[in-house]
Amino acid sequence: MKEIRKKIVADESNMRPIAVQIDYEDWQEIERQLGAVTRGKDIDLSKYAGKIHLTEDPLVYQKRIRSEWQ
């Protein structure tokens, strides 16, 4: 794997890292490699249909859980 030259940008007040800068050419190479991975063959998700069985309606569950936050 190619070594990527990077510059870490830190907050002046406490020197905590807040960003990382890389050369545009390195960014393009990363994007190309990520694109190659995601452009693979399509995955057939239908084989997973019906594999989980819920005991509660998802919207009811969501409302119940969110009400606990208040």
Biopython code that builds the backbone (N, CA, C, O; Angstrom):
import numpy as np
from Bio.PDB.StructureBuilder import StructureBuilder

atoms = [
    (1, "MET", "N", (0.839, -1.175, 0.000)),
    (1, "MET", "CA", (0.000, 0.000, 0.000)),
    (1, "MET", "C", (0.884, 1.239, 0.000)),
    (1, "MET", "O", (1.914, 1.292, 0.672)),
    (2, "LYS", "N", (0.464, 2.212, -0.756)),
    (2, "LYS", "CA", (1.215, 3.450, -0.894)),
    (2, "LYS", "C", (1.164, 4.262, 0.400)),
    (2, "LYS", "O", (0.120, 4.361, 1.044)),
    (3, "GLU", "N", (2.301, 4.837, 0.767)),
    (3, "GLU", "CA", (2.336, 5.697, 1.943)),
    (3, "GLU", "C", (1.743, 7.050, 1.575)),
    (3, "GLU", "O", (2.088, 7.632, 0.547)),
    (4, "ILE", "N", (0.859, 7.539, 2.414)),
    (4, "ILE", "CA", (0.192, 8.816, 2.159)),
    (4, "ILE", "C", (0.832, 9.890, 3.028)),
    (4, "ILE", "O", (0.899, 9.774, 4.251)),
    (5, "ARG", "N", (1.298, 10.935, 2.360)),
    (5, "ARG", "CA", (1.871, 12.062, 3.090)),
    (5, "ARG", "C", (0.723, 12.870, 3.678)),
    (5, "ARG", "O", (-0.213, 13.235, 2.966)),
    (6, "LYS", "N", (0.794, 13.148, 4.967)),
    (6, "LYS", "CA", (-0.290, 13.876, 5.602)),
    (6, "LYS", "C", (0.243, 14.939, 6.555)),
    (6, "LYS", "O", (1.349, 14.837, 7.087)),
    (7, "LYS", "N", (-0.579, 15.952, 6.749)),
    (7, "LYS", "CA", (-0.246, 17.030, 7.670)),
    (7, "LYS", "C", (-1.385, 17.121, 8.675)),
    (7, "LYS", "O", (-2.544, 17.277, 8.288)),
    (8, "ILE", "N", (-1.067, 17.024, 9.959)),
    (8, "ILE", "CA", (-2.077, 17.098, 11.006)),
    (8, "ILE", "C", (-2.212, 18.549, 11.449)),
    (8, "ILE", "O", (-1.228, 19.195, 11.811)),
    (9, "VAL", "N", (-3.428, 19.047, 11.416)),
    (9, "VAL", "CA", (-3.724, 20.419, 11.824)),
    (9, "VAL", "C", (-4.243, 20.364, 13.252)),
    (9, "VAL", "O", (-5.196, 19.644, 13.549)),
    (10, "ALA", "N", (-3.600, 21.141, 14.145)),
    (10, "ALA", "CA", (-3.961, 21.110, 15.559)),
    (10, "ALA", "C", (-4.568, 22.436, 16.004)),
    (10, "ALA", "O", (-4.281, 23.492, 15.440)),
    (11, "ASP", "N", (-5.404, 22.355, 17.016)),
    (11, "ASP", "CA", (-5.999, 23.527, 17.643)),
    (11, "ASP", "C", (-4.883, 24.287, 18.360)),
    (11, "ASP", "O", (-4.103, 23.691, 19.102)),
    (12, "GLU", "N", (-4.805, 25.589, 18.142)),
    (12, "GLU", "CA", (-3.715, 26.380, 18.729)),
    (12, "GLU", "C", (-3.790, 26.447, 20.248)),
    (12, "GLU", "O", (-2.753, 26.521, 20.908)),
    (13, "SER", "N", (-4.983, 26.424, 20.813)),
    (13, "SER", "CA", (-5.110, 26.608, 22.256)),
    (13, "SER", "C", (-4.672, 25.387, 23.061)),
    (13, "SER", "O", (-4.030, 25.534, 24.101)),
    (14, "ASN", "N", (-5.011, 24.185, 22.594)),
    (14, "ASN", "CA", (-4.633, 23.005, 23.377)),
    (14, "ASN", "C", (-3.923, 21.934, 22.551)),
    (14, "ASN", "O", (-3.699, 20.824, 23.034)),
    (15, "MET", "N", (-3.571, 22.263, 21.309)),
    (15, "MET", "CA", (-2.795, 21.393, 20.423)),
    (15, "MET", "C", (-3.471, 20.042, 20.153)),
    (15, "MET", "O", (-2.793, 19.055, 19.866)),
    (16, "ARG", "N", (-4.791, 19.998, 20.244)),
    (16, "ARG", "CA", (-5.518, 18.776, 19.894)),
    (16, "ARG", "C", (-5.683, 18.711, 18.385)),
    (16, "ARG", "O", (-5.963, 19.734, 17.759)),
    (17, "PRO", "N", (-5.519, 17.545, 17.784)),
    (17, "PRO", "CA", (-5.714, 17.421, 16.337)),
    (17, "PRO", "C", (-7.170, 17.716, 15.965)),
    (17, "PRO", "O", (-8.100, 17.232, 16.609)),
    (18, "ILE", "N", (-7.346, 18.521, 14.912)),
    (18, "ILE", "CA", (-8.703, 18.843, 14.468)),
    (18, "ILE", "C", (-8.932, 18.490, 13.000)),
    (18, "ILE", "O", (-10.077, 18.422, 12.554)),
    (19, "ALA", "N", (-7.859, 18.264, 12.249)),
    (19, "ALA", "CA", (-8.011, 17.932, 10.833)),
    (19, "ALA", "C", (-6.735, 17.281, 10.323)),
    (19, "ALA", "O", (-5.673, 17.376, 10.938)),
    (20, "VAL", "N", (-6.873, 16.617, 9.182)),
    (20, "VAL", "CA", (-5.721, 16.028, 8.503)),
    (20, "VAL", "C", (-5.775, 16.473, 7.054)),
    (20, "VAL", "O", (-6.807, 16.338, 6.395)),
    (21, "GLN", "N", (-4.667, 17.002, 6.557)),
    (21, "GLN", "CA", (-4.581, 17.420, 5.160)),
    (21, "GLN", "C", (-3.723, 16.423, 4.399)),
    (21, "GLN", "O", (-2.678, 15.984, 4.880)),
    (22, "ILE", "N", (-4.188, 16.070, 3.190)),
    (22, "ILE", "CA", (-3.402, 15.198, 2.323)),
    (22, "ILE", "C", (-3.349, 15.823, 0.940)),
    (22, "ILE", "O", (-4.183, 16.657, 0.590)),
    (23, "ASP", "N", (-2.356, 15.409, 0.155)),
    (23, "ASP", "CA", (-2.236, 15.906, -1.212)),
    (23, "ASP", "C", (-3.446, 15.469, -2.029)),
    (23, "ASP", "O", (-4.016, 14.402, -1.802)),
    (24, "TYR", "N", (-3.821, 16.304, -2.970)),
    (24, "TYR", "CA", (-4.988, 16.018, -3.801)),
    (24, "TYR", "C", (-4.799, 14.729, -4.595)),
    (24, "TYR", "O", (-5.754, 13.975, -4.781)),
    (25, "GLU", "N", (-3.592, 14.468, -5.059)),
    (25, "GLU", "CA", (-3.325, 13.243, -5.806)),
    (25, "GLU", "C", (-3.564, 12.009, -4.929)),
    (25, "GLU", "O", (-4.111, 11.008, -5.391)),
    (26, "ASP", "N", (-3.148, 12.092, -3.657)),
    (26, "ASP", "CA", (-3.392, 10.989, -2.727)),
    (26, "ASP", "C", (-4.893, 10.803, -2.510)),
    (26, "ASP", "O", (-5.380, 9.674, -2.453)),
    (27, "TRP", "N", (-5.624, 11.910, -2.392)),
    (27, "TRP", "CA", (-7.071, 11.851, -2.213)),
    (27, "TRP", "C", (-7.733, 11.166, -3.411)),
    (27, "TRP", "O", (-8.624, 10.333, -3.241)),
    (28, "GLN", "N", (-7.301, 11.516, -4.601)),
    (28, "GLN", "CA", (-7.865, 10.901, -5.798)),
    (28, "GLN", "C", (-7.597, 9.398, -5.821)),
    (28, "GLN", "O", (-8.463, 8.619, -6.219)),
    (29, "GLU", "N", (-6.413, 8.994, -5.401)),
    (29, "GLU", "CA", (-6.077, 7.569, -5.360)),
    (29, "GLU", "C", (-6.959, 6.835, -4.345)),
    (29, "GLU", "O", (-7.423, 5.727, -4.614)),
    (30, "ILE", "N", (-7.186, 7.444, -3.194)),
    (30, "ILE", "CA", (-8.061, 6.843, -2.183)),
    (30, "ILE", "C", (-9.470, 6.700, -2.738)),
    (30, "ILE", "O", (-10.093, 5.648, -2.596)),
    (31, "GLU", "N", (-9.973, 7.753, -3.368)),
    (31, "GLU", "CA", (-11.314, 7.713, -3.960)),
    (31, "GLU", "C", (-11.404, 6.623, -5.030)),
    (31, "GLU", "O", (-12.410, 5.919, -5.118)),
    (32, "ARG", "N", (-10.369, 6.487, -5.832)),
    (32, "ARG", "CA", (-10.363, 5.468, -6.877)),
    (32, "ARG", "C", (-10.425, 4.076, -6.265)),
    (32, "ARG", "O", (-11.183, 3.221, -6.723)),
    (33, "GLN", "N", (-9.617, 3.853, -5.217)),
    (33, "GLN", "CA", (-9.603, 2.542, -4.577)),
    (33, "GLN", "C", (-10.928, 2.239, -3.891)),
    (33, "GLN", "O", (-11.422, 1.114, -3.970)),
    (34, "LEU", "N", (-11.503, 3.220, -3.225)),
    (34, "LEU", "CA", (-12.802, 3.008, -2.582)),
    (34, "LEU", "C", (-13.884, 2.742, -3.617)),
    (34, "LEU", "O", (-14.759, 1.903, -3.405)),
    (35, "GLY", "N", (-13.827, 3.444, -4.719)),
    (35, "GLY", "CA", (-14.798, 3.236, -5.783)),
    (35, "GLY", "C", (-14.692, 1.857, -6.380)),
    (35, "GLY", "O", (-15.704, 1.257, -6.744)),
    (36, "ALA", "N", (-13.484, 1.345, -6.488)),
    (36, "ALA", "CA", (-13.283, 0.009, -7.051)),
    (36, "ALA", "C", (-13.909, -1.047, -6.152)),
    (36, "ALA", "O", (-14.427, -2.051, -6.640)),
    (37, "VAL", "N", (-13.864, -0.829, -4.859)),
    (37, "VAL", "CA", (-14.442, -1.784, -3.918)),
    (37, "VAL", "C", (-15.964, -1.752, -3.997)),
    (37, "VAL", "O", (-16.609, -2.800, -4.016)),
    (38, "THR", "N", (-16.538, -0.555, -4.042)),
    (38, "THR", "CA", (-17.998, -0.447, -4.027)),
    (38, "THR", "C", (-18.619, -0.767, -5.374)),
    (38, "THR", "O", (-19.817, -1.042, -5.440)),
    (39, "ARG", "N", (-17.850, -0.739, -6.440)),
    (39, "ARG", "CA", (-18.394, -1.032, -7.757)),
    (39, "ARG", "C", (-18.345, -2.516, -8.092)),
    (39, "ARG", "O", (-18.494, -2.898, -9.252)),
    (40, "GLY", "N", (-18.139, -3.339, -7.097)),
    (40, "GLY", "CA", (-18.108, -4.773, -7.339)),
    (40, "GLY", "C", (-19.478, -5.271, -7.742)),
    (40, "GLY", "O", (-20.403, -4.484, -7.948)),
    (41, "LYS", "N", (-19.601, -6.571, -7.853)),
    (41, "LYS", "CA", (-20.884, -7.125, -8.283)),
    (41, "LYS", "C", (-21.966, -6.821, -7.247)),
    (41, "LYS", "O", (-21.689, -6.700, -6.053)),
    (42, "ASP", "N", (-23.188, -6.702, -7.722)),
    (42, "ASP", "CA", (-24.313, -6.418, -6.839)),
    (42, "ASP", "C", (-24.552, -7.598, -5.903)),
    (42, "ASP", "O", (-24.378, -8.756, -6.280)),
    (43, "ILE", "N", (-24.949, -7.282, -4.694)),
    (43, "ILE", "CA", (-25.228, -8.307, -3.698)),
    (43, "ILE", "C", (-26.734, -8.552, -3.669)),
    (43, "ILE", "O", (-27.518, -7.605, -3.608)),
    (44, "ASP", "N", (-27.133, -9.806, -3.712)),
    (44, "ASP", "CA", (-28.543, -10.164, -3.662)),
    (44, "ASP", "C", (-28.984, -10.220, -2.200)),
    (44, "ASP", "O", (-28.674, -11.174, -1.486)),
    (45, "LEU", "N", (-29.709, -9.190, -1.764)),
    (45, "LEU", "CA", (-30.144, -9.113, -0.375)),
    (45, "LEU", "C", (-31.420, -9.900, -0.111)),
    (45, "LEU", "O", (-31.821, -10.049, 1.043)),
    (46, "SER", "N", (-32.059, -10.401, -1.147)),
    (46, "SER", "CA", (-33.318, -11.127, -0.957)),
    (46, "SER", "C", (-33.126, -12.402, -0.135)),
    (46, "SER", "O", (-34.075, -12.895, 0.474)),
    (47, "LYS", "N", (-31.921, -12.928, -0.114)),
    (47, "LYS", "CA", (-31.695, -14.151, 0.666)),
    (47, "LYS", "C", (-31.794, -13.897, 2.169)),
    (47, "LYS", "O", (-31.906, -14.842, 2.951)),
    (48, "TYR", "N", (-31.753, -12.625, 2.579)),
    (48, "TYR", "CA", (-31.863, -12.285, 3.992)),
    (48, "TYR", "C", (-33.294, -11.947, 4.399)),
    (48, "TYR", "O", (-33.562, -11.758, 5.586)),
    (49, "ALA", "N", (-34.206, -11.868, 3.455)),
    (49, "ALA", "CA", (-35.598, -11.511, 3.749)),
    (49, "ALA", "C", (-36.221, -12.544, 4.680)),
    (49, "ALA", "O", (-36.106, -13.749, 4.459)),
    (50, "GLY", "N", (-36.886, -12.049, 5.729)),
    (50, "GLY", "CA", (-37.576, -12.936, 6.665)),
    (50, "GLY", "C", (-36.676, -13.617, 7.668)),
    (50, "GLY", "O", (-37.123, -14.531, 8.362)),
    (51, "LYS", "N", (-35.427, -13.208, 7.772)),
    (51, "LYS", "CA", (-34.484, -13.877, 8.674)),
    (51, "LYS", "C", (-34.610, -13.402, 10.118)),
    (51, "LYS", "O", (-34.224, -14.126, 11.036)),
    (52, "ILE", "N", (-35.144, -12.195, 10.335)),
    (52, "ILE", "CA", (-35.340, -11.747, 11.712)),
    (52, "ILE", "C", (-36.840, -11.698, 11.993)),
    (52, "ILE", "O", (-37.647, -11.415, 11.107)),
    (53, "HIS", "N", (-37.184, -11.973, 13.216)),
    (53, "HIS", "CA", (-38.584, -11.965, 13.628)),
    (53, "HIS", "C", (-38.710, -10.979, 14.785)),
    (53, "HIS", "O", (-38.149, -11.192, 15.860)),
    (54, "LEU", "N", (-39.444, -9.911, 14.553)),
    (54, "LEU", "CA", (-39.584, -8.856, 15.545)),
    (54, "LEU", "C", (-40.737, -9.160, 16.486)),
    (54, "LEU", "O", (-41.778, -9.671, 16.074)),
    (55, "THR", "N", (-40.534, -8.836, 17.753)),
    (55, "THR", "CA", (-41.588, -9.040, 18.741)),
    (55, "THR", "C", (-42.389, -7.770, 18.971)),
    (55, "THR", "O", (-43.392, -7.785, 19.685)),
    (56, "GLU", "N", (-41.947, -6.665, 18.365)),
    (56, "GLU", "CA", (-42.609, -5.377, 18.558)),
    (56, "GLU", "C", (-42.522, -4.590, 17.260)),
    (56, "GLU", "O", (-41.537, -4.691, 16.529)),
    (57, "ASP", "N", (-43.548, -3.811, 16.978)),
    (57, "ASP", "CA", (-43.550, -2.970, 15.789)),
    (57, "ASP", "C", (-42.385, -1.979, 15.881)),
    (57, "ASP", "O", (-42.223, -1.341, 16.921)),
    (58, "PRO", "N", (-41.579, -1.828, 14.845)),
    (58, "PRO", "CA", (-40.414, -0.943, 14.899)),
    (58, "PRO", "C", (-40.748, 0.505, 15.259)),
    (58, "PRO", "O", (-39.992, 1.136, 15.998)),
    (59, "LEU", "N", (-41.854, 1.045, 14.761)),
    (59, "LEU", "CA", (-42.210, 2.428, 15.088)),
    (59, "LEU", "C", (-42.634, 2.576, 16.545)),
    (59, "LEU", "O", (-42.322, 3.584, 17.178)),
    (60, "VAL", "N", (-43.330, 1.598, 17.077)),
    (60, "VAL", "CA", (-43.715, 1.621, 18.491)),
    (60, "VAL", "C", (-42.456, 1.577, 19.351)),
    (60, "VAL", "O", (-42.330, 2.319, 20.325)),
    (61, "TYR", "N", (-41.532, 0.702, 18.982)),
    (61, "TYR", "CA", (-40.264, 0.597, 19.710)),
    (61, "TYR", "C", (-39.508, 1.920, 19.673)),
    (61, "TYR", "O", (-39.006, 2.383, 20.698)),
    (62, "GLN", "N", (-39.426, 2.525, 18.498)),
    (62, "GLN", "CA", (-38.704, 3.784, 18.344)),
    (62, "GLN", "C", (-39.313, 4.870, 19.224)),
    (62, "GLN", "O", (-38.584, 5.590, 19.906)),
    (63, "LYS", "N", (-40.633, 4.996, 19.220)),
    (63, "LYS", "CA", (-41.301, 6.011, 20.051)),
    (63, "LYS", "C", (-41.058, 5.753, 21.531)),
    (63, "LYS", "O", (-40.824, 6.690, 22.295)),
    (64, "ARG", "N", (-41.113, 4.482, 21.942)),
    (64, "ARG", "CA", (-40.894, 4.137, 23.348)),
    (64, "ARG", "C", (-39.478, 4.492, 23.781)),
    (64, "ARG", "O", (-39.279, 5.083, 24.842)),
    (65, "ILE", "N", (-38.507, 4.138, 22.971)),
    (65, "ILE", "CA", (-37.112, 4.412, 23.315)),
    (65, "ILE", "C", (-36.846, 5.914, 23.347)),
    (65, "ILE", "O", (-36.175, 6.409, 24.253)),
    (66, "ARG", "N", (-37.368, 6.635, 22.365)),
    (66, "ARG", "CA", (-37.143, 8.081, 22.325)),
    (66, "ARG", "C", (-37.815, 8.792, 23.486)),
    (66, "ARG", "O", (-37.320, 9.822, 23.944)),
    (67, "SER", "N", (-38.924, 8.269, 23.969)),
    (67, "SER", "CA", (-39.586, 8.904, 25.111)),
    (67, "SER", "C", (-38.741, 8.757, 26.373)),
    (67, "SER", "O", (-38.877, 9.554, 27.301)),
    (68, "GLU", "N", (-37.874, 7.755, 26.420)),
    (68, "GLU", "CA", (-36.987, 7.577, 27.572)),
    (68, "GLU", "C", (-35.919, 8.661, 27.637)),
    (68, "GLU", "O", (-35.351, 8.898, 28.703)),
    (69, "TRP", "N", (-35.636, 9.322, 26.522)),
    (69, "TRP", "CA", (-34.602, 10.354, 26.491)),
    (69, "TRP", "C", (-35.061, 11.639, 27.163)),
    (69, "TRP", "O", (-34.236, 12.458, 27.570)),
    (70, "GLN", "N", (-36.373, 11.820, 27.282)),
    (70, "GLN", "CA", (-36.880, 13.099, 27.796)),
    (70, "GLN", "C", (-37.036, 13.086, 29.284)),
    (70, "GLN", "O", (-37.452, 14.086, 29.870)),
]
sb = StructureBuilder()
sb.init_structure("model")
sb.init_model(0)
sb.init_chain("A")
sb.init_seg("    ")
for serial, (resi, resn, name, xyz) in enumerate(atoms, 1):
    if name == "N":
        sb.init_residue(resn, " ", resi, " ")
    sb.init_atom(name, np.array(xyz, "f"), 0.0, 1.0, " ", f" {name:<3s}", serial, name[0])
structure = sb.get_structure()
